Amino acid sequence: MDRVSSFDEPLKKLLGGATAKVMAEHLDLHTVGDLLHHYPRRYEERGKLTALADLPLDEHVTVVAQVADARILMFNNGRGKRLEVTLTDGSGRLQLVFFGHGVHKPHKELLPGRQAMFAGKVSVFNRKMQLAHPTYQLLDASDADEATEAVDAFAGRLLPIYPACKQLDSWRIAKAVDAVLPSAQDAVDPLPAALREGRGFTPLPEALLKVHRPQTKADIEDARARLKWDEAFVLQVALARRRYADTQLPAAARRPVADGLLDAFDAKLPFTLTEGQEKVSKEIFDDLATEHPMHRLLQGEVGSGKTMVALRAMLAVVDAGGQAAMLAPTEVLAQQHHRSITEMMGELAEGGMLGGSDQGTKVVLLTGSMGTAARRQALLDLVTGEAGIVIGTHALIEDKVQFHDLGLVVVDEQHRFGVEQRDALRSKGKQPPHLLVMTATPIPRTVAMTVFGDLETSVLDQLPAGRSPIASHVVPAKDKPHFLARAWERVREEVENGHQAYVVCPRIGDDAEEEKKGKAKKKAAEEDPDKRPPLAVLEIADELRKGALAGLTVEVLHGRMHPDEKDDVMRRFAAGAVDVLVATTVIEVGVNVPNATAMVIMDADRFGVSQLHQLRGRVGRGSAPGLCLLVSEAHEASPARARLSAVAATLDGFELSRIDLEQRREGDVLGQAQSGVRSSLRMLTVIDDEEVIAAAREEAVAIVAADPELDHLPELRTVLAALLDKDREEYLDKG
């Protein structure tokens, strides 16, 4: 049999149409290979055979016994029924219970006098030992040998429990796996023999057998170690080949010129760069000077000065005769970048204009909501090369936008951009432009290696001089209401000392739909205080104006306001005319008001860890220390409170992103943009398997460097081809 083809056999040939259809529709399993890689989620232990007299509590046991009697009892006014079966084996008695729909089959089969094997977990109910919903197998009393054999096969086994669906339960999946398991012998082993032997891995066919039908717990460990490694390794080889292919692409080297735009900019900087900024800038400039495209991920805490590093890279490219484009996820952010970059550059941003510097260049903004005339001018400046720097939203990607010579693309907040958009922008260069991706969400090293494995990573982990420490505290509003009163006093003190404050709420609270929901929730909340709706900006602002912060200027900011209105509020807040800004998370990204020193986050448990960390980064941006108060009504022992305590305990975003990942698992973090990678990871968990991923990456890099086309490793090529079917191949290409 051809070595690949048995894995590619459609399931309906082996399992019959109906089962195959459910597997395809509900579990996304289509071929024998898919089913063999559908691993058990956990294993139930069937205890060794135990006499009824010796049953241990809370353990999984297997017993052979005879049915003494069985009766159906009604409860809940006849709406519910349960089957109670009493067993005896001569040493003692045991009760079994079955509920609901699970009653019919055992009621027909477990007749007094029948002998069977039962497996389940022993519990106590009404001071009697019982098994609830045990699995069982009837024994044919006439054939003693067969009964003994069945008992041996049944007891003491590790039963695989598969990820199942309503239409197909775990034991039916197990039966289907039995039908395809012989094909495991034909598994194509992707690991080079030297690597497999060097690391002492179980051969792949054996690992598949052990993961589905383990005899011992050691079998499970062996199989998992091998299967995890394969996933990490194949993925890292794919990424290493991407990186290798990128180094083969041509790009124009862009080196800054002496006494050019960059030098002029550096000369007027009012501060010196941090060591971290210097180091990361050097990495970027080294990349820009090579003749293949840079692909770099720049990670930096909120306020670590990423924009400054990116701007200097853009200026270097303009110096070298190219253009730079910065892509932002929202109009507000694009406008903000445009504002801060033109402010930082001063007359250098007015090249060719009256009063502009001779060395300067034009910095243009391009967004969807611009007026026609302004837009036409911006497009013209880009195509003639008059504008060296353009900052914009998705509008930059449209066909109409043409560049004179695009040399560098900077993408802000990577996780909000699909890979396709990065790609569309890259295709606008005469040769592939250099690419710098920035993110303020700290990504643990392993996730960076898995998801952005085709990008080299730079990390800015120092805050610039002049940034102040932020003290964070949890305010338990329910247990200690006086703490909340004290929080508002602290806000008032900050304002009296000449500073400003933010108050953040999860909800806006103004439209009719919300009102209706609010009323329903209010009613529910009166019955159950835990069900109240999240606190709303408009309500809280109103309460504060009348109560705790009466006499201070309290304004609101949220996403449903008109853009001009938003700008006006932000401008007045930045100018110090507003004492307290009550807002939704619209302030999360990129708002910079150094005089704001305090932040109170209401219902903080309704926000994610990374989000709280991003929000907190808005205070302490000046010379005065920052204060962040996390107000919550969550109970002290709840996971929500544990999360808040973790945020209060550390300012290290990388540490927090680990905590966040551990709580949410990686699915959400990797997000839809990475779907290709996600669906190929079945055994590997990105956060726990750090060593595996790092080691696999090292091996992959070495293998690809020695044999980029994998000519000497046909098996690895075959497995890669299967993993990188069309859409994944495209996904990685666009990475």
Secondary structure, 3 states (H helix, E strand, C coil): CCCCHHHHCEHHHHHCHHHHHHHHHHHCCCEHHHHHCCCCCEEEECCCECCHHHCCCCCEEEEEEEEEEEEEEEECCCCEEEEEEEEECCCCEEEEEEEHHHHHHHHHHCCCCCEEEEEEEEEEECCEEEEECCEEEECCCCCHHHHHHHHHHHCCCEEEECCCECCECHHHHHHHHHHHHHHHHHCCCCCCHHHHHHCCCCCHHHHHHHHHCCCCHHHHHHHHHHHHHHHHHHHHHHHHHHHHHHHHCCCCCCCCCCCCHHHHHHHCCCCCCCHHHHHHHHHHHHHHCCCCCCEEEEEECCCCCHHHHHHHHHHHHHHCCCEEEEECCCHHHHHHHHHHHHHHHHHHHECCCCCCCCCCCEEEEECCCCCHHHHHHHHHHHHHCCEEEEEECHHHHCCCCCCCCEEEEEEECHHHCCHHHHHHHHCCCCCCCEEEEEECCCCCHHHHHHHCCCCEEEEECCCCCCCCCEEEEEEECCCCHHHHHHHHHHHHHHHHCCCEEEEECCECCCCHHHHHHHHHHHHHHHHCHHHCCCCEHHHHHHHHHHCCCCCCCEEEECCCCCHHHHHHHHHHHHCCCCCEEEECHHHCCCCCCCCEEEEEECCHHHCCHHHHHHHHCCCCCCCCCEEEEEEECCCCCCHHHHHHHHHHHCCCHHHHHHHHHHHHCHHHHHCHHHHHHHHHCCCCCCCCCHHHHHHHHHHHHHHHHHCCCCCCCHHHHHHHHHHCCHHHHHHHHHC
